[in-house]
């Protein structure tokens, strides 16, 4: 236990808590956005079945854009844990 300071353990705990919050709160928005995109795409396909392929393509593009914010949160969490943890 030589060299272990209380300040270091508090700092590591703060880093891990910050990483967990970044990942947890950063994934709530994309999850809600993806649900809304899927809901509206299903509604549109129900109303206009002849344009289902166009709607599906647009939905997949929108889902990929929404997912990038969750990926950025994941990368920030990893950087926090690797660099400061």
One Martini backbone bead per residue (centre of mass of N, CA, C, O) as a GRO file, in nm:
protein
   85
    1UNK     BB    1   0.050   0.067   0.006
    2UNK     BB    2   0.263   0.219  -0.120
    3UNK     BB    3   0.161   0.534  -0.260
    4UNK     BB    4  -0.131   0.540  -0.166
    5UNK     BB    5  -0.386   0.771  -0.226
    6UNK     BB    6  -0.685   0.917  -0.175
    7UNK     BB    7  -0.689   1.107  -0.422
    8UNK     BB    8  -0.655   0.886  -0.636
    9UNK     BB    9  -0.917   0.728  -0.578
   10UNK     BB   10  -1.107   0.966  -0.630
   11UNK     BB   11  -1.021   1.019  -0.922
   12UNK     BB   12  -1.094   0.739  -1.033
   13UNK     BB   13  -1.389   0.746  -0.952
   14UNK     BB   14  -1.458   0.999  -1.121
   15UNK     BB   15  -1.386   0.878  -1.394
   16UNK     BB   16  -1.585   0.635  -1.387
   17UNK     BB   17  -1.839   0.803  -1.342
   18UNK     BB   18  -1.809   0.978  -1.595
   19UNK     BB   19  -1.814   0.744  -1.799
   20UNK     BB   20  -2.091   0.634  -1.717
   21UNK     BB   21  -2.251   0.894  -1.772
   22UNK     BB   22  -2.175   0.931  -2.067
   23UNK     BB   23  -2.296   0.660  -2.160
   24UNK     BB   24  -2.580   0.672  -2.037
   25UNK     BB   25  -2.674   0.962  -2.133
   26UNK     BB   26  -2.568   0.925  -2.438
   27UNK     BB   27  -2.794   0.682  -2.499
   28UNK     BB   28  -3.080   0.806  -2.471
   29UNK     BB   29  -3.119   0.982  -2.722
   30UNK     BB   30  -3.071   0.766  -2.946
   31UNK     BB   31  -3.293   0.575  -2.853
   32UNK     BB   32  -3.529   0.768  -2.896
   33UNK     BB   33  -3.468   0.836  -3.192
   34UNK     BB   34  -3.492   0.547  -3.305
   35UNK     BB   35  -3.784   0.502  -3.222
   36UNK     BB   36  -3.905   0.737  -3.385
   37UNK     BB   37  -3.806   0.652  -3.662
   38UNK     BB   38  -3.947   0.376  -3.668
   39UNK     BB   39  -4.234   0.478  -3.626
   40UNK     BB   40  -4.252   0.668  -3.877
   41UNK     BB   41  -4.184   0.453  -4.086
   42UNK     BB   42  -4.426   0.269  -4.030
   43UNK     BB   43  -4.641   0.479  -4.090
   44UNK     BB   44  -4.553   0.540  -4.383
   45UNK     BB   45  -4.583   0.250  -4.491
   46UNK     BB   46  -4.886   0.228  -4.422
   47UNK     BB   47  -4.972   0.473  -4.611
   48UNK     BB   48  -4.711   0.403  -4.831
   49UNK     BB   49  -4.631   0.107  -4.974
   50UNK     BB   50  -4.492   0.193  -5.251
   51UNK     BB   51  -4.248   0.352  -5.067
   52UNK     BB   52  -4.074   0.150  -4.887
   53UNK     BB   53  -3.781   0.163  -4.997
   54UNK     BB   54  -3.734   0.465  -4.948
   55UNK     BB   55  -3.797   0.466  -4.645
   56UNK     BB   56  -3.586   0.256  -4.560
   57UNK     BB   57  -3.338   0.410  -4.656
   58UNK     BB   58  -3.385   0.665  -4.485
   59UNK     BB   59  -3.389   0.522  -4.212
   60UNK     BB   60  -3.100   0.410  -4.217
   61UNK     BB   61  -2.959   0.682  -4.240
   62UNK     BB   62  -3.074   0.803  -3.976
   63UNK     BB   63  -2.970   0.583  -3.782
   64UNK     BB   64  -2.668   0.631  -3.838
   65UNK     BB   65  -2.663   0.926  -3.736
   66UNK     BB   66  -2.767   0.872  -3.446
   67UNK     BB   67  -2.542   0.660  -3.360
   68UNK     BB   68  -2.289   0.847  -3.348
   69UNK     BB   69  -2.336   0.971  -3.064
   70UNK     BB   70  -2.294   0.705  -2.909
   71UNK     BB   71  -2.007   0.656  -3.013
   72UNK     BB   72  -1.883   0.913  -2.895
   73UNK     BB   73  -1.941   0.840  -2.599
   74UNK     BB   74  -1.773   0.583  -2.601
   75UNK     BB   75  -1.502   0.718  -2.669
   76UNK     BB   76  -1.492   0.906  -2.426
   77UNK     BB   77  -1.497   0.682  -2.214
   78UNK     BB   78  -1.237   0.541  -2.304
   79UNK     BB   79  -1.049   0.782  -2.267
   80UNK     BB   80  -1.096   0.820  -1.969
   81UNK     BB   81  -1.004   0.531  -1.878
   82UNK     BB   82  -0.720   0.523  -2.015
   83UNK     BB   83  -0.591   0.803  -1.935
   84UNK     BB   84  -0.718   0.832  -1.614
   85UNK     BB   85  -0.764   0.519  -1.493
   0.00000   0.00000   0.00000
